[in-house]
Amino acid sequence: MTAAAALELDNIRVRYGSHLAVDGVTLRVGRGEIVGLLGPNGSGKSSTLAAAAGVIEPVAGTVSVDGIRRTADPCGFAKRIGLVPQEPALYDELSAESNLVFFGRLYGLGGPDLRKKVDLALTRVRLIDRADDRVSTFSGGMKQRLNLACALLHGPLVLLLDEPTAALDPASRDALFADLHDLRDAGHAILLSTHHLDEAESGCDRIAVLEAGKLVASGKPHDLIRRQPGNRAVLYAHLREALPRFFVRGLQQRADDGVEIEIVGRRLRLSANSHESLGRALAMVLADGIVLDAFRTPPGRLDCLLRGVPVEPDATEPVAPPRR
């Protein structure tokens, strides 16, 4: 018999009046895994998380944590869930430690056990040295990390985060994901929503793409990118000098099957079916003594999942010089 996933959503539907916000979503999150819910605003990400947390009741389907259905054992279900809302649910006039003590008592914790768990949670999110400081003095990134600490107090198996990096600067986003990766490596199952393509690609083990309440794609980021029709590995470069036509034709004839080499003036565009083929093509170009002043690859390759079209910028667009 297959072991139960840490979190299982089985064909859930969420309705608000006549509006079907989540339409038959089935999703599983294992221990030691980060799954990202990716989609535009209104795609059903927050409603899916709310149903997973037991905040709202699906009109159909089931939600289970560690094999426990919420409808069968609400208390056992809740003890295994840690919810991190998008807006930090904190008291600014209290210290970080006092916030955690307050929320710990709501979880039924107390005495030396609560003190130990507060210190552990603050240490995990690297705020132990700010334990006595008022939350009003914290940056947005620090508040979100303390928000995460509140969700960790009771030792949940599953963490649910609703757009945890919204309004955070890049350094704070990186710090928060570093914490999430540590928690994943410790065995937690993590489901988070985001509309940032880059953090979904680099920060999540798997991605589930929602559109109008339906799950339209799921899998590992690189697999999803590879499966998109026409979604090729691309590199743009600016040459030190223009090349004769016969030289360009020679490069094209020696390239691997599926590799395209286009040179217009001093602009070079390489494209291939895989990054390995692209790397070989670039090595061939450099081995022929061609000097590149600058090169780049187009970012946001997961764009195609949201728009249904491959990301292929115009080959004639300029290449920015390297930063100094």
Summary of the structure (lengths in Angstrom):
residues: 324
radius of gyration: 24.2
end to end distance: 58.2
largest distance: 80.7
contacts: 1008
relative contact order: 0.13
helix: 36%
strand: 27%
